[in-house]
Amino acid sequence: MRIISILKGPRRVRRMAHIVRKAASHGLGHLISRVDLQQYLPTWLRLPRRVRAARPEELAARFASVLEELGPTFVKFGQMLATRPDVLPTEYIRELERICHHVAPFSGDVSRAIVLDELGAPAEELFGEFNNEPRASGSIAQVHDARLHDGTPVVVKVRRPRIERVIEDDVAILTFLAAQADKVEEFEAFRLPMLVDEFARAITRELDFVSEAAYTHKFRERFKDDERIEIPEVYWDYTTERVLTMKRMEGAHLSELLRRDDGPLDKKAVARTVMDVYLRQFFILGVFHADPHPGNILVTEQGRVALLDFGLIGRLSGRLRRDLGVCMMALGNGQLELVAEVLSEMGQGPGEAQAADLREELVGLLDRHSSVPLEKLDFQRSFQDVMNVIRKYRVEVPRDFVLMGRALVVISGVVTQLDPGLNVASLAAPYAGKLLREKISPAGVRRSLTAGGYHLGTLVTEGPREVRRLIQKLQRGLFEFTIRHEGFEKGLTELDQTGNRLSLSIILAAIIMASSALLESEIGAVTIFGWTVSVLGLVGLLFGLVLGGWLAVGILRSRRI
């Protein structure tokens, strides 16, 4: 099966060939051989037989470089992979966190044309002022400063033209690559199809500015009564899937505040506010701002903390929040075994034989890090160590839990730089206690009984009917088992290729024999160098020779003689 029949169209075939060649140029050609990608490319787009291989210690850096050079979709994919330390080794996370894609801004006139197309009126009619020069430019969109007719300062985020087609093609190729890589034993642990599926959903949401606007509005409503917090207001009359208009936030980014030695702002108050707003998201709201790097947090002149860019959002279920609360309370009480038990049960863990080893290793790790004074604790290193243990035992933890852990690590690291004396655990304890009290409160018990009653009732009413259907299938011989043979698809592909080559060889032999017989006939006879031959026979013989040469080259390139 050729890639053209899988990915539909020569544009994607050329893109696939470009990806393969780019990987090979960075010394990753041996991975291409392991995934067996060459067979899916037309012969003229394949790599030469010998490709340079990178040293094992260089693989992470070269992999990150390939993603960076392949453009915005692959950079976004790499940045998403950097949030999954439970799947990828530390050296890959470190390299992927560094990649970015510097994209030149597109013309302000193009932005105006998109605004006209989306909002139905020219920018000069919709806004009192619209700056043609973008404030910032990214791989998916760029942002322009503007003002409403009443003088309100706003920012207008405009999606890049035709970016959705580029992303659609690249996601299709990533899906194909992940499916191929998952057939190779050494790549199975990375769960690439699951990661690509997550990425496809995330990038689709990021392309839809209405989704980002909805979350921005939701957070603004949740924090509207807190005078310490400010969330940009969304102007829905000027917002569509490709255009997002929000109030412009002015102030100093948290990254700037970290560099200042002095200033009018109270760093300790800012640190407490930032930590508190994220703890409220984790424990109370169940929805959190999942990209809290210092550039996305602004401090206004009034000392209010503003959150920006709600393109990446995480969700925590009620059960996950309660587990998190138990962990925080247990850490405060020194119950490290309980913390390890809860962490090991959050996802699909190893078998019973390895579960005890997992808990024991987690307890030792937590004990070592909990003995370090808070001001000396490296939150990033501690989180990474826990993720390394989880990856070692192949525990499949929920993606949002990993996002939450990463966000908590980033925020904890920032606030301890602003206020080294701030005790994060003491701030989290009241929220954790509130969660546990809600669990055993009358309202919490009532909710649990409602859910439990529903499931029990469904089991009682539907269970007998399902058992009866199962027995009927057994009696009628309709019960089926699905058996999946690992690697069988590759064998079928090779068998199919062998059959095709055999058929082509038979046709080739028939063409050569028929053409040889026609050479001496008088049909279309011509004289060449004194030799009278049939043109039809000569053309057929030449075609057979070309076809035979092409078949021989294909067999030699496959290295299976």
HUNOR-V702823 format. One record per run of one state. SS is the DSSP state (h for helix, s for strand, l for the rest). FROM is the first residue (numbers start at 1). TO is the last residue. Records with the same first field share a line. If there is no record, write none. Layout:
BEGIN
SS: FROM-TO + FROM-TO
END
This chain:
BEGIN
l: 1-2 + 8-9 + 26-27 + 36-37 + 41-42 + 46-52 + 54-55 + 70-71 + 82-89 + 97-107 + 120-122 + 127-128 + 138-140 + 148-152 + 160-162 + 182-184 + 191-191 + 208-208 + 223-228 + 232-233 + 235-235 + 239-242 + 248-251 + 260-266 + 286-286 + 290-293 + 300-304 + 308-312 + 316-317 + 333-335 + 346-347 + 349-351 + 371-373 + 377-378 + 393-395 + 397-398 + 419-423 + 441-441 + 477-487 + 519-524 + 529-530 + 558-561
h: 3-7 + 10-25 + 29-35 + 38-40 + 43-45 + 56-69 + 72-81 + 90-96 + 108-119 + 123-126 + 163-181 + 185-190 + 192-207 + 209-222 + 236-238 + 254-259 + 267-285 + 294-296 + 318-332 + 336-345 + 352-370 + 374-376 + 379-392 + 399-418 + 424-440 + 442-476 + 488-518 + 535-557
s: 28-28 + 53-53 + 129-137 + 141-147 + 153-159 + 229-231 + 234-234 + 243-247 + 252-253 + 287-289 + 297-299 + 305-307 + 313-315 + 348-348 + 396-396 + 525-528 + 531-534
END
